[in-house]
Amino acid sequence: MHDASELDVPTPIDRNRQTTVADEAQRAVRARGLTRRFGTRAVLDGLDLDVAPGEFVALLGRSGSGKTTLLRALGRLDRISEGHLETPAAVATVFQEPRLLPWKRAWQNIALGLRAPDARRRALDALNEVGLAEHAQAWPATLSGGQAQRVSLARALVRDPKLLLLDEPFGALDALTRMSMHKLVQKLWRTHRLAVLLVTHDVDEAALLADRVLVLSQGRIEHEERIVLPAVRSVDQPEFRALRRRLLTSLGVEVADEAIAAAPARLAPGALR
């Protein structure tokens, strides 16, 4: 991580400029009036957002709500049409697919584009941190889905990001592997003290992992829940079920009775994308 002498300094920004460096002593993300148009359609429509350093935020929303567009804007993968957007200089993204180069070994995928004399050592350290030290020489085709996603996560962390963007990274994993990845992400978040923005269609996942859950609708944040739950969270807690019910309601999903409210709230991917 950077020491105090390496903190990024904020610079002025024009109204229509893409990004600037956030004042990391105050926030990891600051967006005001963020707008992204495709033709005449505004996918992001005057969106305001703040993410504090070290905060874990989950983002829910139906198909077409603008989740992926927002993530791409924060990751500097897409331009904005209007608005003021500040992000750290160091941002990393983990996608739903690991996106590993099949002709490079695991450690080489992690070190790809890393301009440092100790790139190999840093890649091996990152692999060790995600529990795959013994797979450094493995080809991507020999890795399981969970292992490949761990390599992808290591590739993000090796760049020492101040903001980590997770675009449904657990959606294609089986239930047990997904639980293991949840624990790993929580451990890495606490260790590195970085800001995390998770896009997910899994209401339970959002409530189990995040400090704060946002619901995006028609290009704006329409609902916010700050998580106030016991230190050890469980889907069986009455407080958790009440939170799930509120989130589902904010997504326009009718919860008819307590039995439905207590059922796993992982909707089909297409329903909430």
Secondary structure, 3 states (H helix, E strand, C coil): CCCHHHCCCCCCCCCCCCCEECCCCCCCEEEEEEEEEECCEEEEEEEEEEECCCCEEEEEECCCCCHHHHHHHHCCCCCCCEEEEEECCCEEEECCCCCCCCCCCHHHHHHCCCCCCCHHHHHHHHHHHCCCHHHCCCCHHHCCHHHHHHHHHHHHHCCCCCEEEEECCCCCCCHHHHHHHHHHHHHHHHHHCCEEEEECCEHHHHHHHCCEEEEEECCEEEEEEECCCCCCCCCCCHHHHHHHHHHHHHCCCCCCCHHHHHCCCECCHHHHC
